Amino acid sequence: VSQSRYHVGVIGVAVIVGMLSIQVIRWFGIRTIYGEPIKIVPKPFSMGQVYGGLIFGFGWAITGACPGPLFIQIGAGFWAVWVTLLSAIGGTWVYGYVRERLPH
C-alpha cells in the first residue's frame, strides 16, 4: 500500500470512529465522569476554515509532512526540512500579527 493511500485510510478511519462516537454519546445519553451531560455545540461555518484548510493542505502536499514529523525528518538528516520548519514558524507569526484583522 502506498504511503498516501495509507494516510487516507488512517484519516478515513478516524473520521468514521469520530462520527460513530458522537452518535453513541447522543443515543445513550452518555455523561462525563462527573455526571454532567455532554453537550456538542454546533460551530458556525466560516469561509476562513476553507481557506485555512487549503493553505494547510497545499503546504502538507508540497512538503510531504504535517508539522509533527518535521522534527523527525530534521533528526533523520533531511536538512531541507529546515525551510519547511522555518516557514511554519513564520506563518504562525504572521497569523498572530494579522489575527485581529481577519474575519473569524
QUIGIFEN-V347932 format. One record per residue. N is the residue number from 0. OMEGA is omega in whole degrees, 0 to 359 (* if undefined). Layout:
BEGIN
N:OMEGA / N:OMEGA
END
This chain:
BEGIN
0:179 / 1:183 / 2:182 / 3:177 / 4:176 / 5:179 / 6:178 / 7:178 / 8:180 / 9:180 / 10:179 / 11:178 / 12:179 / 13:179 / 14:181 / 15:179 / 16:178 / 17:180 / 18:180 / 19:179 / 20:178 / 21:180 / 22:179 / 23:178 / 24:181 / 25:184 / 26:186 / 27:179 / 28:183 / 29:181 / 30:176 / 31:179 / 32:178 / 33:178 / 34:180 / 35:177 / 36:177 / 37:181 / 38:177 / 39:185 / 40:178 / 41:181 / 42:179 / 43:179 / 44:177 / 45:177 / 46:176 / 47:177 / 48:178 / 49:180 / 50:179 / 51:178 / 52:178 / 53:179 / 54:179 / 55:181 / 56:178 / 57:178 / 58:179 / 59:181 / 60:182 / 61:184 / 62:182 / 63:181 / 64:168 / 65:188 / 66:184 / 67:183 / 68:179 / 69:181 / 70:178 / 71:179 / 72:177 / 73:179 / 74:179 / 75:176 / 76:177 / 77:188 / 78:179 / 79:181 / 80:175 / 81:178 / 82:179 / 83:180 / 84:180 / 85:176 / 86:178 / 87:178 / 88:178 / 89:178 / 90:177 / 91:179 / 92:180 / 93:178 / 94:179 / 95:181 / 96:185 / 97:186 / 98:183 / 99:182 / 100:181 / 101:176 / 102:179 / 103:*
END
